[in-house]
Amino acid sequence: MSYSACAGRLGRRVNEWRTSGSPTEPAAWKAFVDDCEGAISAENASWMAKWSERRPAVD
C-alpha cells in the first residue's frame, strides 16, 4: 500500500511539473527534485521500519 501511495505522489508531482511547463530554472528544478527525493526517502524509511520489526521466535 505504501508503494502505491509513493508512486501516486511521484506521478502527481510529475504531472504538476509538466503542467507548469517543465520548468528547469534552478529554484523550480530544486523544488521538483527535493519533493521527489522526499517521497522516495519516506518510502525507504517505511520499508526499513517494516524490515527491522522484531519477528517472534519460532521454536
Long-range contacts (C-beta under 8 A, 24 or more apart in sequence): 2-43, 2-46, 2-47, 3-43, 6-39, 6-40, 6-42, 6-43, 9-39, 10-36, 10-39, 10-40, 13-39
